[in-house]
Amino acid sequence: MSVKSLKSPRLLLIYPATHKLGWVKYFQLPSLSLQQVAALTPPEWEVTLVDESQDPIPSGSQYDLVGITAMTHQATRAYELADKFRREGIKVIMGGMHPTVMPEEALAHADAVVIGEAETVMATLLDDFLGGRLEKIYRAPIAQDDRLDIPWSRREILAGKRYITTQTVQASRGCPYDCAFCTVTQYFGNRFRYREAADILAEIRSFPKKFVIFLDDNFLGDPAKARPILEGMTEMGIRWGSQTSLRFAEDPALLKLVAKSGCIGLFVGIESVEGSFSRLAKTAGETPQIELIKRVRDAGIILETSLIFGFDDHDPGIFDKTLRFVEECSPSVPTFNLLTPYPGTKLFQQYQQEGRLLHRDWSRYNHSEVVFRPKLMTPEQLYRGWMEARKEAYTWPAILSRVWKNPGRRLTNLAYNFMRKGPNDSLQVSDADQLSIYRPLPATEHLRGPEHAG
């Protein structure tokens, strides 16, 4: 049935919550993807954004169409919400990383699925909906150049919500490295695509405050494209943070420019301190990573380093080796994660073929639970080693040593470490919990949806 007669169609966009965050929710960032979807929506639509960590889920009777985004750990909750609205007779569209790589599964819960980036298909989808001809799949073409054209986000739809900041921006998408455990290349393409520097700087100038977060997977991945942005920010007096590869620090001039442009913090993936995953294309270079970490640290930039436990060449000795690495190079904030084979990655395909996946309960694909059988240790050894390494890295002697070795922003450094200490100290697992974590789920407990959709 066509809904063209509606004077003002209403679109509800939902960012699902997987658990209660408490006061921590005020230190989160808003969903950039849903703000961008809102910016793509024609002005005749009324758009509401609901972040379930802060907002109650409204009745579907208030809306004509519901859009839900989902990463893998959100998929279970996203499907529950989609089923709820469809029972109320409301059409549901789904998009994001998980529906992109599992479209058939998502279609068991949605009327339409967007595969890939929304920019090129959203106008068609909304027009089809209004014309009563909504299709099941809207597949965005894979970008074939290194240019990124996206709208400025609609921040006014965040009114009434509290985040650490709403001044987020995206400068680039894509990655040429195609790591086996990562979905970025499949989702955003195999090259770095950047927006025009002038457009990015204009958007930043529109912000009322002097603090910006770049929500890029590798903001400094292409130094030639990043330099004009950095040079422009140098004159603006802002402070900013982002995620990137550590390789940028091999260029002393680039590191100096990053610091001069106002960078106060960077998140980098070290991944592994030894073995094949310590020599990934995105991390391997001529300079040892320990030296690069020290360079960034000495430049006064807070550096959060992500290290992963559970690769096939990791045995129980990896935990102590990683702690010694962290002790030597003293990054501001070390983060330890459990390897998670996300759907759509080469790793997921490999473990599925080898029969090593423990289950497909997507809510537990969250970097904090073991969802596969490791090669050189048991799931229990992997979990306990990860838990004990996190606790040891956040003892007071370890924290104070890192803070002392980081010459810039010591109070900020101490605050970040203090915030991480509580959650790490509280980690514990009983024998009963241990069994439930690692035992494969009964068939009736598996996620609803086509089992072949992997």
C-alpha positions in Angstrom: 0.0 0.0 0.0 1.3 3.4 -0.9 1.8 6.0 1.9 2.3 9.0 -0.5 -0.9 10.5 1.0 0.9 11.1 4.4 1.6 14.8 4.9 4.7 14.2 6.9 6.1 10.6 7.0 7.9 9.7 10.3 11.1 7.7 10.5 12.4 6.2 13.7 16.1 5.4 13.8 17.3 3.1 16.6 20.8 2.3 18.0 20.3 -0.9 20.1 21.8 -1.3 23.6 23.2 -4.7 24.5 23.4 -4.1 28.3 22.8 -1.4 30.9 25.7 1.0 31.1 24.8 3.0 34.2 26.7 6.3 34.5 29.2 5.1 31.9 26.6 5.9 29.2 27.5 9.6 29.6 31.1 8.8 28.5 29.9 7.2 25.2 29.8 8.7 21.7 26.6 9.0 19.7 26.0 6.8 16.6 27.5 8.7 13.7 26.0 6.3 11.1 22.4 7.1 12.2 23.1 10.8 12.2 24.4 10.4 8.6 21.2 8.4 7.7 19.2 11.3 9.1 21.1 13.7 7.0 20.3 11.7 3.9 16.6 11.7 4.7 14.5 14.2 2.6 13.3 17.3 4.6 9.7 16.3 4.4 10.3 13.4 6.7 10.2 13.7 10.5 13.2 11.9 11.9 13.7 10.7 15.5 16.8 9.0 16.8 16.6 6.7 19.8 19.8 5.5 21.5 18.5 2.7 23.7 21.3 3.3 26.2 19.6 6.6 27.0 16.1 6.5 25.6 13.1 4.2 26.1 11.9 2.4 23.0 8.7 4.1 21.8 5.5 2.6 20.4 5.6 1.9 16.7 2.2 3.6 16.3 4.0 6.9 16.3 6.0 6.1 13.2 5.7 5.0 9.6 9.1 3.4 9.2 11.7 2.1 11.6 15.4 1.9 10.8 17.8 -0.2 13.0 21.5 -0.4 12.8 23.5 -3.3 14.2 27.1 -4.4 14.7 27.4 -8.1 15.5 27.2 -7.8 19.3 24.0 -5.7 18.8 22.3 -8.1 16.4 20.3 -10.2 18.9 18.8 -7.1 20.5 18.3 -5.5 17.0 16.3 -8.5 15.9 14.2 -8.4 19.0 13.3 -4.8 18.4 12.6 -5.4 14.7 10.3 -8.3 15.5 8.4 -6.1 18.0 7.7 -3.3 15.5 6.7 -5.7 12.8 4.2 -7.3 15.1 2.8 -3.8 15.5 2.5 -3.6 11.7 5.4 -1.2 11.2 7.8 -1.7 8.3 11.4 -2.2 9.5 14.7 -1.6 7.6 18.0 -2.8 8.9 21.6 -1.8 8.0 25.1 -1.7 9.5 27.9 -4.1 9.7 26.1 -7.2 10.7 23.1 -7.1 8.3 25.6 -6.3 5.5 27.5 -9.6 6.0 24.4 -11.6 7.1 21.6 -10.2 4.9 19.5 -13.4 4.7 19.5 -13.7 8.5 18.5 -10.1 8.9 15.7 -10.5 6.4 14.0 -13.0 8.8 13.4 -10.0 11.0 13.2 -7.0 8.6 11.3 -5.9 5.6 14.4 -4.6 3.8 18.1 -4.7 4.4 20.8 -2.2 3.3 24.0 -3.9 2.3 27.0 -1.6 2.6 27.0 2.2 2.8 23.7 4.0 2.9 24.6 7.2 1.0 23.9 5.8 -2.5 20.7 3.9 -1.7 18.8 5.7 1.0 16.9 8.1 -1.3 15.7 5.2 -3.5 14.7 3.1 -0.5 12.6 5.9 1.0 11.0 6.7 -2.3 10.2 3.0 -2.8 8.7 2.9 0.7 6.4 5.9 0.0 5.4 4.3 -3.3 4.5 1.0 -1.7 7.2 -0.9 -3.6 9.9 -1.5 -0.9 12.4 -4.1 -2.0 14.1 -6.7 0.2 17.7 -5.8 -0.6 19.3 -2.4 -1.3 22.9 -3.1 -2.2 25.3 -0.1 -2.2 28.0 -0.3 -4.9 31.6 -0.7 -3.7 33.5 2.5 -4.2 36.1 2.5 -7.0 38.0 5.6 -6.2 39.7 7.3 -3.2 37.2 10.1 -2.7 34.6 10.0 0.0 31.4 12.1 -0.3 29.2 12.0 2.8 26.8 14.6 4.3 27.4 16.5 7.5 25.8 14.7 10.4 22.5 16.0 11.8 23.5 16.7 15.4 20.3 18.5 16.3 18.5 15.1 16.5 20.7 14.4 19.6 19.0 17.1 21.6 18.3 16.0 25.2 20.9 13.3 25.1 24.1 13.3 27.1 27.4 12.1 25.6 31.1 12.9 26.3 30.8 15.0 23.1 28.5 15.2 20.0 31.3 16.9 18.0 32.2 13.8 16.0 33.3 13.8 12.4 34.4 11.2 9.8 37.2 12.1 7.4 37.9 8.7 5.8 36.7 5.2 5.2 38.2 2.0 3.8 41.3 0.0 4.4 43.7 -1.8 2.0 45.1 -4.2 4.6 42.2 -6.7 4.8 43.2 -8.2 8.1 41.7 -11.7 8.7 39.8 -10.7 11.8 38.5 -7.3 10.6 35.3 -6.4 8.6 36.4 -2.9 7.6 37.8 -3.7 4.2 34.7 -5.7 3.1 32.3 -3.1 4.5 34.1 0.1 3.4 36.3 -1.0 0.5 40.0 -1.9 0.0 41.4 1.7 -0.2 41.6 4.8 1.9 38.9 7.2 0.8 39.0 10.7 2.2 36.7 13.7 2.1 38.0 16.9 0.8 40.0 18.6 3.5 38.1 21.9 3.0 34.8 20.2 3.7 36.1 18.5 6.8 37.6 21.8 8.2 34.4 23.7 7.4 32.4 21.1 9.4 34.8 21.4 12.3 34.5 25.2 12.2 30.7 24.8 12.6 31.2 23.2 16.0 30.6 25.4 19.1 33.4 23.9 21.1 37.1 23.2 20.5 37.1 19.5 20.9 36.6 17.0 18.1 36.6 13.2 17.8 37.4 11.7 14.4 35.5 8.4 14.0 37.8 6.9 11.4 39.3 3.4 11.4 42.7 4.8 10.4 42.6 8.6 10.3 46.4 8.8 9.4 46.3 5.8 7.0 47.1 8.0 4.0 49.5 10.7 5.2 49.3 12.7 2.0 45.5 13.0 2.4 45.7 13.6 6.2 48.3 16.4 6.1 46.0 19.1 4.7 43.5 18.3 7.4 46.2 18.5 10.1 47.6 21.7 8.7 44.1 23.3 8.7 43.5 22.3 12.3 46.8 23.7 13.4 45.4 27.2 12.9 42.1 26.5 14.6 43.3 25.9 18.2 41.2 22.7 18.7 41.9 19.5 20.5 41.1 16.2 18.9 41.5 12.4 19.1 41.0 9.5 16.7 42.0 5.9 15.8 44.9 5.1 13.5 47.8 2.8 12.7 51.0 3.3 14.7 53.0 3.4 11.4 52.5 7.2 11.1 55.1 7.7 13.8 57.8 6.4 11.6 57.8 9.9 10.0 59.1 12.4 12.6 57.7 15.4 10.7 54.3 13.8 10.5 54.3 13.0 14.2 55.3 16.6 15.0 52.4 17.9 12.8 49.9 15.6 14.5 51.0 17.0 17.9 51.0 20.6 16.7 47.5 20.2 15.2 46.0 19.6 18.6 46.0 15.8 18.9 45.5 14.8 22.6 44.9 11.1 22.2 45.1 8.2 19.7 43.8 4.6 19.7 46.1 2.2 17.9 45.9 -1.5 17.2 49.1 -3.3 18.1 47.2 -6.7 17.9 50.0 -9.0 19.0 53.5 -8.7 20.5 54.8 -11.8 18.7 53.9 -14.2 15.9 52.4 -13.7 12.5 49.8 -11.2 13.8 52.6 -9.0 15.0 53.7 -8.5 11.4 50.5 -7.4 9.8 50.8 -5.0 6.9 49.1 -2.2 8.9 51.5 -2.5 11.8 54.8 -3.8 10.4 57.4 -1.3 9.4 61.1 -0.5 9.6 60.9 0.7 13.2 60.0 -1.6 16.2 56.6 -0.9 17.6 58.1 -0.3 21.1 60.1 2.6 19.7 57.1 4.0 17.9 55.0 3.9 21.1 57.7 5.8 22.9 57.9 8.4 20.2 54.1 9.1 20.4 54.2 9.0 24.2 57.1 11.5 24.3 55.3 13.8 21.9 52.7 14.3 24.7 49.9 12.3 23.0 47.9 9.9 25.1 48.1 6.6 23.4 45.7 3.7 23.9 47.0 0.5 22.6 44.8 -2.5 21.8 46.3 -6.0 22.1 44.4 -9.2 21.2 44.7 -12.6 22.9 43.8 -15.9 21.1 45.5 -16.0 17.7 46.5 -19.5 16.5 50.2 -18.9 17.4 49.4 -17.8 20.9 50.1 -20.3 23.7 49.7 -19.6 27.5 53.0 -17.7 27.5 51.5 -14.9 25.5 50.0 -13.2 28.5 53.3 -12.6 30.4 55.1 -11.6 27.2 52.4 -9.0 26.5 52.6 -7.6 30.1 56.3 -7.3 29.7 55.9 -5.5 26.4 53.4 -3.0 28.0 55.8 -2.5 31.0 58.7 -1.7 28.6 57.0 0.8 26.3 54.4 2.1 28.8 51.5 3.3 26.5 49.2 5.6 28.4 46.2 3.1 28.4 46.7 -0.6 27.4 43.6 -2.4 26.3 43.4 -6.2 26.2 40.7 -7.9 24.1 39.8 -11.5 23.3 40.0 -12.4 19.6 36.5 -12.5 18.1 35.8 -14.1 14.7 33.2 -11.8 13.4 30.8 -12.9 10.6 32.1 -11.7 7.3 35.8 -12.1 8.1 38.2 -14.7 6.9 38.7 -15.8 10.5 35.0 -16.6 10.9 35.0 -18.6 7.7 38.1 -20.5 8.8 36.8 -21.3 12.2 33.4 -22.3 10.9 35.0 -24.7 8.4 37.3 -26.2 11.1 34.3 -26.6 13.5 35.9 -24.3 16.1 33.0 -21.9 16.7 31.4 -22.6 20.1 28.1 -21.0 19.1 26.5 -18.2 17.1 25.0 -16.2 20.0 25.9 -12.8 18.5 25.4 -11.0 21.8 28.5 -12.8 23.1 30.7 -11.8 20.1 31.9 -8.8 22.2 35.7 -9.1 22.7 35.1 -10.2 26.3 34.0 -13.8 25.9 35.6 -16.8 24.2 33.4 -17.9 21.3 35.8 -20.3 19.6 38.3 -23.1 20.4 41.9 -21.7 20.5 44.6 -23.8 18.9 47.3 -23.9 21.6 45.3 -23.5 24.8 41.9 -24.3 26.1 39.1 -21.7 26.1 39.4 -21.6 29.9 43.1 -20.8 29.7 42.5 -18.1 27.2 39.8 -16.4 29.3 41.6 -16.7 32.6 44.9 -15.5 31.1 43.1 -12.4 29.6 41.4 -11.7 32.8 44.5 -11.9 34.9 46.6 -9.9 32.4 44.0 -7.1 32.6 44.1 -7.1 36.4 47.9 -7.0 36.5 48.1 -4.2 34.0 45.9 -2.1 36.2 47.5 -2.5 39.6 48.5 0.8 41.2 52.3 0.2 40.7 51.7 -0.5 37.0 49.4 2.5 36.6 51.8 4.9 38.4 54.7 3.7 36.4 52.9 4.4 33.1 51.8 7.8 34.2 55.3 8.7 35.3 56.8 7.7 32.0 54.3 9.8 30.0 55.6 13.3 30.2 52.5 15.1 29.0 49.0 15.3 30.5 49.8 13.3 33.6 46.5 14.2 35.4 44.5 13.2 32.3 46.5 10.0 32.0 45.9 9.2 35.7 42.1 9.8 35.3 41.9 7.5 32.2 43.7 4.7 34.1 41.6 5.2 37.2 38.4 4.8 35.1 39.8 1.6 33.7 41.0 0.2 37.0 37.5 -0.4 38.5 36.1 -2.6 35.6 39.4 -4.6 35.5 39.5 -5.1 39.2 35.9 -6.4 39.2 36.6 -9.2 36.7 35.9 -12.6 38.1 34.4 -15.8 37.0 33.0 -18.7 39.0 33.3 -22.3 38.0 29.6 -22.4 37.0 30.0 -19.2 34.9 33.1 -20.7 33.4 31.2 -23.7 32.0 28.4 -21.5 30.6 30.9 -19.3 28.8 32.6 -22.1 26.9 29.9 -24.8 26.4 28.3 -24.7 23.0 24.7 -23.6 23.1 21.9 -26.2 22.6 20.3 -25.9 19.2 17.2 -24.3 20.7 19.3 -21.5 22.1 20.9 -20.5 18.8 20.0 -17.2 17.3 16.8 -17.2 15.4 17.2 -17.0 11.6 18.6 -19.1 8.8 21.5 -21.1 10.0 23.1 -21.2 6.5 23.4 -17.4 6.4 27.0 -17.4 7.5 
